[in-house]
Amino acid sequence: MISSPSTDFPASERLRSLQRSVKILVSALAVLLLTSGTRVSAKTAELSETQLKGRLADPASGLPAMVALIEKSMISGEMWPVEDLIDQKAILDRATEGLQISGAATMKDLFCDSTTQSWQQNGLTKDFAGTNFRFLRVRTFNGRAGLLFRSAGENNALNFFSFTINEISPKTYRITDIFTMGLNEFTSQTLHRTYVQLAASLLGNEGRALTKDNGAFVDSLEQVAAISQMLKTGQWKEVLDATAALPAAVQTDRSVLLIRLEAAENYSVSSRAEVLEDWLKAYPDEMQLPLKLADHYLTQERWDDAERVVTRLLDLTGGDARLQLQLGNINYRRERDKRLMQTAASRNK
């Protein structure tokens, strides 16, 4: 574990220690958008469903043009016009609120600086740039209204993203957060969780008490960072072996399970199934990872389970043609299996 800096250290040494810890933590957890964090209050006002729908109905409001720009940029893979629309400060303000402990101000500054540097290099929308990115409708998730888009990538990989919106001046808008349906969380929630882990790493018992595992993840922080680097370089088996060697409490951390899942998806079908079953043991709510689990159930021919998840997704999104097609495929394959079983049974009479 990276210990909290001693008060006997010179100020410059304490600052270097903080900077090293921030970089390690951001590196370890920035591979994926990971788990939900504690809800915190927003400082930036966001448009409601009624306000968003009203502006979308008015071509002169500027919001329809923004939607068209987002679609065009994402489909072309030119993500930077969309990145310019993101209010990074609003996301970071929401992510770093709520910790009333000593040393939080310095920690916040370093965390925000490090995260901003990472975004400048990689962006927030990289994962869905170059996909078939289409606006669906206004929708509310976790009490926050936004513009819901569907992303369809290679091999029909499907996900949904909701952009919360602030109007900073008449006809000028900014994206204040991004909800990822595949992981059931906002970017600010991901970052808030990371921020809490940083507090556990740097601020001693007071910080560790903020975490659900009392700092167990932080004790394995350097190992998790090393595993993240293995994942980036495509060392799938090594990632699986390394995560299996982590303490049991750390193995069930959502970020670790998601790192393990990405490696397993690139390694073997059986490994992927094993990770997803472990996920369900640790996090029984299927809607915490709905798209992955729907595909998992389909692969295992668990038609009723797949139908249940896809039906819930259809309800959450307000309807989607690709999800409806998937539901039809589930029903077709289930009925086909029934007919095959009936035919086999009649032959055995």
N, C-alpha and C positions, 0 to 999 in steps of 0.2 A: 504494500500500500504506500501511496505517497503521503507522508505525514504532514500535518499542519506546520507551517514554518515557525521556528522558535522566535520568541521576542528578543533573544540575544543576537539574532542575525542582523547585520546592517540592512537598512531599508532597500538598498539595491539588490541584495541577495534574496530578500523576501519577494521582491517584484519578479526576479528571474524564476524563482520557485513557482510562483503563481502562474507565470506565463507558460512554463513547461507543463504544468498540470492541466491548464486549459487546452493546450495543443494536443496532449495525449488524449484527453477526454473527448474533444471534438473529433479527433481522428478515429477514435474507437466507435463513436456513435453516429458519425455522419455518413456511413456507408448506405444506410437505409433510412427512410422515415419510419420510425419504429413505434413506440407505444404511447398510449394516452397518459397524460399527466394530470395533476390536480387542476381543476378549473380555476381560473383567475379572472378578475374583472378587466374589461377592456377600457382603455382611455380614448380610443378613436371611435367616433360615432360611425355606425354602419347603416346602410340603407335597409329598410324593412322589405318584406315581400311586396307589400302594397306599393311602396315607393319604387322598387325595382320594376315591377310590372307596368306602372304608370310611365316611367321613363322609356321602357322598351317599346311601348305603344306609340311613343312620340319620336319620329325620326329626327326632329330638330333638337332633341335632348342631348345628343352625342353618345348615348349609351349603345344604341344599335351599331354605330360605327366602331365603338370599342370592341364589341362582341365579334364583329367581322374581322377586325385586326387580329384578335386573339386566334380565331380560327385559321386565318391565312398564315400567320406566323408559325403556329404549331404544325400545321400540315406541311409547310415548306421546310421545317427544321430550323428556321431562323428565330431562335428563342429570345434574342436580346430585345426586340421591340416590346415583348411581353414583360421581360425582366424589368424594363424601364418603368412599367406601370405598377410594379410591386412596391408597396410602402414597407420597406424592410424594418424601419424604426417601429412601426405599429406592431409588427409581429414580435419583435424583440421586447418591446415594452410589455406586451401581454405575457410573453414567456418568462420574464424576469420579475414580475410582480409577486408579492405575497410572502417573501422571505424576510421576516423581521428579526435578523440576527446580526451580531457584530461581524464586521468585515464584508458585509453584503455589497456595499457600494463599490469597493475596489474590485471584488469578484465580478460584479455586473459589468463594469467597464471592460475588463479583460475578456470576459465571455462574449460580449457584443462585438468587440473588435475582432476577435478570432473568428466568430461566426460570419461576420460581414466579409472578411477576407476570403473565407471559403466560398461564400456565395458569389463574390466577384470572379472567382476562378471557374466555378462549376455551374452557377445559377441554381434557381429553385425549380425550374421547369424542364430540366434536362431529360428527365425520365420519360416525358411524354412529347417532347419535341420530335417531329418527324412521323407522328402517328396520324391516323385519321381522326381529327379532333373536331367534334361537332357540338354546338350548343343545343341543349335540349329544352330547358325551361328554368324558371325561378323555383328554388326549392330550399327548405329549411332543414338544417342538421344541427342537433344539439342546441337548438334555440337561436341559431344564427342563420339568417337568410343569405342566399348567394346565387350566383349564376352557375347552373349545373351543366357540365360538359361531359361528353363521353369520349374516351380515348380507345381506339382500336388499333393495336400494333401488329407486329409480326405474329404469325401463327394464330391470328384472331385473338391475341391477348387483349382482354377487356378490363377497363377500369373507368371510374367516374370521379370527377373533381369538381368541387364547388368553390367558386371564388367569392368571398365576401367583399363588398364594395363600399367605399367612402367617396362622397362628392366633395372634393376639396375647394372647389369654386364652381360657379354655374357651368355645366357641360364639361367639366374636367373631373375625371374619376381616377381612383387608385385602388388596387387590390390590397386588402388589408390582412388577408389570411387565405390559406388553401386547405380545404377539407378533402382528404383522400378516402374514398369509400372502401377501397380494398383493405385499408387498415383501420377504418372507423375512427379517424382522428384528424385534428387540425395540425398544421405545421407548428403553431405556437405551443400546442400540447406536447408534441415531441420535444421541442426545445426546453420547455419547462421541466420536463422529466430529466433531461440532460443537465440542466442548471441545478436541480436538486442533487444529482449525483456529484456535481462539482463541489457543492457545499459540503457533502459528506466527505469528499476527498481532502478539502482544505481547512475546514472549520471545526475539526475535532468532533467530540461527542455531541455537541449541539447540532452540527450538520448531519451527523450519522443518524440522529434521532428522526430526521425528516424523511428518511427512506423507509420503504416497506421491509427491506431485508437488513435494516440496521447497519448498512455499509458493506454488506457481503460482496456486492458487485464491485464496489470501489477497491476492495482488497484484491480483486482479480483484474484490476483495470489494465495493467500492462499486458497481461495475457490476452485480454479481449482485444486490445489495440493490435497486438501481433496477429491475432486471428483475422481481424479486419483487413490487415495488409495481405494475408494469404488469400482472402476472398477476392481482393482486387486483382491479384495476379493469377487467379484461376486454379489455385491449388485445392481442388474440391475435397479430395480424400483427406488431405492434411487438415483442412478446416473441420471436417467431421470428427477426426481423431482428437483434435485439440479441444473441441467443445465437449467431447465426452470425458475429457480429463479434468474439466473444471469442477469446482465444488457443486454439490447437488442444488443448492439454493441459487447458484448463478446459472446453472443449466436451464432453469425454468424462467429466467428473466426473459421478457418478451424480445428485447433486442438480440439476445444471444440465440433464442429460438429462430428468429427471422434470418440471422446470419447463417445459422445451420440449415434453414430451409432453402436459402438461395444456393448453397453448396450442394445440397441433396438433389435439388431440381436439375442440376447440371451433372450429377454423378450417376444416379440410378432411380428407377421408378420405385423400387422397394425402399430405398433410403428416404425418398420423399414421403411415402406413405407412413413410414415410421415417425418422421418428424411431425407430421400433421396429427397423428394419433397422440403423440406426446403433447402437442399444443392443446388439443381438446381436453386432456387430463388436467392441464394447468389452467386453461381458460375455456370453460365449457360453453360460453356464449358464442355461438357460431357466427354472429354478426360482427365479432371482433376481427374476423379474417374471412369474410363471406365468399369472395371470388375464388380464392385458393381452395376453400373447403368444398365449394360447389363442384369444381373441377376434380377434386380428390374423390368425391362421392361418385361422380360419373365414371371415373377410371375404375372404381371398384364395383361398378354396376349396382350401387345403392340408390335405386331410382327414387324411392320415397324421400330419402334424406336430401338428395339433390333437388328434388321438386320443392321441398320445404324452403331451402335456402334461396333458390331462384325466385320463388313466389314472394318472399320477403323483400328481395332486392327490387322486384318490380313495384312493390308497394312503396318502398323508400324513394325510388327515383321518380315515381309518378308514371311509370310505363316507359318501355324502351323496346324497339323492334328487335335488336340483337338478343336481348334477354328473353323476349317472347319466342324467338326462334329456338333458343336453347331449351326453353320449357317444352316446346313442341317436340324437339328431338328426344328429350327425356321420356315424354309420354309415348312416343313412337317405339323407342327401344324397349320400354317396359312391356308394352302390349305385344311386341315381337317375341320377347322372351316368354311371355305367357302362352302364346300360340305354339312356340317350340316345345314347351313343357307339356302342353296338352296333347300335341302330336306324338311325342315320345311316350306319354302315358297310355294313349290309345293303342299304340303298337305293342305295348307290353301286356295288354289284356289277353 
